[in-house]
Amino acid sequence: MKSPRRSDGSSSSMRWQTAVTVWLAACTLGVSVCASAAAPDIKTFDAPGGGTNGATNQGSFGIGINFWGTIVGLVRDQNDARHGFLRAPDGTFRIFNHPHAGASAFQGTKPTGLNAEGAVTGTYRDANDLDHGFIRGPDGRFTTVDHPNTLGGNLWAINLEGTTVGNYIDASDFQYHAFVRSPRGIITDFDPPGSLETDIPTFSAINDAGQITGTYWLCPDVCVAHGFVRASNGIIRSFDAPGAGNGDGQGTSPQGINDEGDITGTYTDANYVTHGFVRARNGSFTTFDVPGACTASPPPADCAFNGTGPSGINALGVVAGWSAREDGVPHGFWRAANGSVNTFDAPGAVGGTFPVSINLWGQITGQAYDSSGVVHGFLLKP
């Protein structure tokens, strides 16, 4: 993929590499930009056309943020149809729809990935309620991606080179299987050995080195989740976080990989309590719980399906995600590479704050639920 030229004549990939170098040098020297003591700036936002029916969670969903601070997301309108949006760093919106997307409830366009070049990937649901993957180029042109012989599929993430990763429902076994698509359109199927079903996380499933992470399910008697990382040469390594349970619905679920090859995600223990982990590129694990989050079950503490849920990790090892106490209301957090944790709530998010993505600068986007269940996007700047 050719790097588009910016107004100063440099390519975005060149500027990306330069900015990363400057950032890492500043952090190495201890410049305060790496960890500001000031309170973060958190603002909610609403894309044009969002509905206000909280019963079906209408509104605006922040899904991912790229290096430049552009946010990709979706807006659910008053008819529950979905539309994609791009929110520029200056706060302006561009709404977009795949030309073949349906317009009825829960049809429409659902973006799930954005790279530094401005290419978007995602899924659209047509008028027959079938799902198809798509890539929207920086110029706004769409490419539809359908895996052969399927009952529908998704694209979940895209890297700087334009490689995408997704999954599809196989028409022969009605299970989800994974695939990677090259910038030239070559599709390669993959599943970890023994996998019944392979799940790919939203937005940060693939890094710029072409490494992919996700979850696969083994179901001989009960279905247990296991993590995997797939190298760009196709070699797959599976892993399990220490403390992950082996019961039905328990196990390890990676949620994102950074450009260093570090992976973050969740593991569910034998009592169905959720905990966070970071798997370093050398395979070593750090597990953690946000202070105050649920950590014990069964009663008297009822923490089943609550706890700590990382959703993304940047190149500096900063993790963003949610945590919940016994009341089940999610709160946002970010965790520095040294293990220190900060928690936050988006303004008005009495129904919960769900961070989804974090960029190199520590900017976080996600979803905030108000008292009526209406969804608002949010942007945190450290």
N, C-alpha and C positions, 0 to 999 in steps of 0.2 A: 504494500500500500504506500503510495507516494505521500510524503508529508506535506500538508498544505502550507503555503507561505503566509506568515502573519504580516501585519502592517509595517514591521520594521525590517522585513526582508528575510528573516530567519525562519527556519521550519519549526513547527511546534515540537517535534521530537528533539531537535537540537536545544531548544529553550528548556524543555523538560529535563534533559540531562544536565544542563548548566545549573538550573535551579536546584536539582537534587544535590549536586556537588556543593553548592553554596550552603544549602541547608545542613548537610552532614558536617561540613567544616565548622559551621556555627555551633552545632551541637557538641562537636568534639572540643571546641574551645570554651564551652560553657556559656555561650551567649544566652541571654534571658529569653529569647524568642522560643527556645525549645521547651520551656516549662514556666510559663508566666504565672506569677502569684495572684494576678488580678482575676476577679470573677469573670467567667466566660460570658459572652454576649449570645443570648438565646432568643430567637424570634420565630414565631410561627408564620406560615404563609398559606394562602389559598389560591389555587390556580383558577382561571376563569371557567365558568360553567359547572362548578361543583354543586351537587345537591346538598340538601340540609336535613335529610331524613336519617336520623341516627339509628333507626331500627335496622337498616340495611348498611350501616356504616358508609354512607355517602360522604363525599368530600375529596380531599387531596392527600395523596400518599407520596412522601419523599422516599425514593428507593435507592438512589446511588449518587455519589458526588465524585467528580474526577479531579485531576490535579489542578485544574484552573479554577475550581469552585463552581462549575456548572453542575446543576442538579437535574437528574432525570427522574420522572415519576409518572403517576397516572392520576387522573381525576375521574371520579364516579359521579355521573350526572343525576338529575332528578328522576330519570327512568332506569337508573342502575346500570346504564351502559358505560363502558370505559373508554377513555381517551388518553393518549400520551401527552406528556409535556416536557419541555426543557426550560429550566429556569436559569437565566444568565446570572453571573455574579452581581450585576447591577439591579437584580430583582425583576427584570422583565421576563415575560413568558412567551413561549411559542407552543401552541397546541397542534398536535398532529394525529392523523389517523391513517391506518393502512387502507388503501382504496377498496379492499375486499372485506373489510371488517363489518360484522353485523352491527345493528343499532338497537337491538332489543336488550332486555335486562341481562346483565352479566356476559353479554357479547362485547365486541369492540377490541381496542388496542391496549395491550399491557406491556409496557417496556420493563426490562429487567436488567439491562446492562448498558454501560457507557464507557468509551475509552477516551484517552487524552486528545484524540483527533476529532472527537465529536460524533463518532459513529455510535449508533444505538442498536441494541438487539433486544428481542422480546418475542412475544406471542400475540397473535390476533385470533379471535374467535369469530367465525363467519356466521352467516344467517342460518346455517344448518347445525350450529353448535359444535363444529369441528375446530380444533386448535391447529394452528400453523405457525412455524417460526418465521421471523423476519429479521432483516438487517436494514436499517435506515442509514444511508451514508451521510457524511457531513454536508453534502449538497442537497439533502432531503429526498433523494431517490430511494425507493424501496426495492429490496430483493426478497422474494419469498423463499423460504427454506422448508421443503417437505421431504422427510425421509421416505424412501420407497416402501410400499407394502405396510403402511401403518394405519392406525386408527386415530392419528393426531399426534402432535408433538410440540416441544417447546425449545426455545433457545434462552439460555439463562445468563450468559456472560460473554464478554468480548475483550480481547487484549489489544495492546497497541498496534500489533501487526494485522489485526483483523481476524485472527483465529477465534472461532466461537465454539462453545460447548453447550450441549443440550441433551434432552432425552426424548424418547418417543414410546408410544404404546405399540407393542408388537401385535400384529393381527393374529399370530399363531398362538400366543400364550396370554395375551391381554395384560402383560406386565410392562413396566417401564425399563428401558435399556438406554445406555448412554452412547453418545457419539460426539466426535470432534470434527469440525469443518474447517478446512484450510482457507486462506484468503482467496485461493483459486477455485473454491467450490468443491474440493474433494472431501467426501464424507467417509470417516473411519469409525466403525462401531467398536465399542469396548465395554466390557463388564469385568469386574474383579472375579477371579475364579470362584465358582460355586454360587455366585450371586443369583438370587431369585429376582431382585429388583434393584435398580441403581438410581439414586436420587442425586441431583445436582443443586447446590445452593445458589441463591440469587446474587447477582452482581459480581462478587469477588471469588468465583469458583476457579478462575484461570488467571495466572500471572503472565507478565510479559516475557518470561522464559518458556512459556508453553506448558508449565506444570499445572495439573488439574487436581482438585480435591473434591470429595463428596462422600456420600454414604451408600453402603450396599447392605442388603438384608439377606441373611442366611436363615432358612426356615425349615430345618429338618423336622422338628417337633414344635418349637416355638420360634417366633421371628425376632432375631436379635440384630441390632444395628452395629456395623463396623465401619471405621474410617478407611479411606484409601488416598493415596497420592499417585498420580500417573505422570511419569516423566514425558518430555517431548518426544523421546524415542519409543514410547509405548509401553515401557516397563511399569508395572503396577506393583506398589507395595501397600499391604493392608496394615492397619494398626488399631489398637484399642487403648483408650486412656486408662491409667491406673484407677481402680475403684469402679469401673463401669460394670453394671449388672448384666446378668446372663438370662434374665427372665423375658417374657414376651413383651416387646415394645421398649425394652431397655437397651443400653449399649452406648456407642460413640457416634456422634454426628458432627463432622466438620462443617464450619460455616464460611470459612474464607482462608485464602492463602495470599501472602504478600510476595513482593518481588525477590525477597531474600530466601523464599522457600519455607518460611515459618507459617504454621497453620494454627488457627484458633477454632474453637467450637465448643460443643456441650457434650457432657456424658451424663447418662441417667443411671443412678445407682440401684441397688436391690430394693430400695423403698420408693422408687420412682421420683426421687429428688434430683433436680438438675444442678449440675456444677459446671464450672468453666475449665478449659484447658488451653495451654499453648504448647504445641509440639514444635520444637526447634528443627531446623533443617538437618541436624545431625541425628534426629530421632529421639532426643531426650524430651521428657515431659515436665511441665509445671502445671499443677492443678491449683485452682483458687476458687474462693467464694467471696462475693462482695460483702463487706461488713454489714450486718443487719439482715442479710437475706436468709430465707429459709434454708436450713441445713439438716433438719432432723424429721423423721417420720418413722413409724406410725404415731398415733396419739400418745401423749397429750399434744404434741406438736403435729399439725396437719400440713405438711409441706409437700405432699405429693403433687407433682407437676408444677411446682414452684421452685425458686432457687435463683441460680445465676445463669444467664444466657448470652454469651458473646456472639456477635454477629459479623465482625470484621476486624482486620488487623492491618496497620500500615507498615511501610518499610522500616520505620523506626521501632517497631514492636509495640506500638500503642494499640490497645484493644478497646473497641466500643461494643456496647451491648445493653442488656436490660437485667434487672434483678427484681425479685418480688419477695415480700414477706408473707406471713400467713394470710393476710387479707387478699392476696392474689393480685394486687395492683402493681403493674410494672413501673419501674423507675429507671432512668437512664444512668449509665456510668461510662467512664473511660478509665483504663488501667495502664499506667506507664510501664515501660520495660523493666523498671526497677521494682515493680510490684505495688507501688502506691496507687490508691484508688480514689477517684472523685465521683460523686453521684450528683444527679441533677434531674429536674423536671422541666419540661417545656411549659411556658405560660398557659394557664387554663387547662392543663392536661390532668384533670381530676380522674379521668378514666384510664390513664396510663400513658407512659412515654416509651416508645419503641425505637431506639436507634437501629439503623440498618447498615450504614456505610460510613467509613472514615477515610479521609484522604491524607496525603503526606503531611499537610500543614496542621493536622489535628482537627479539621473541620468535620462536623458530624451532621448527617441528615437522617431523617426517619419520619415517624408518624406520632401524632399527639391526639388522644381521644378526649373530647370534652365531656361535660356532664350529661349530654344528650346522646352520646355515641357518635357524633359527627367527627370526621377525621380531618386533621389539619397537618400539613407538612411543617417541618421545623428545620432550622439551620442553627447549629452551635458553632461559634467561632471562639477559640480559646484565647 
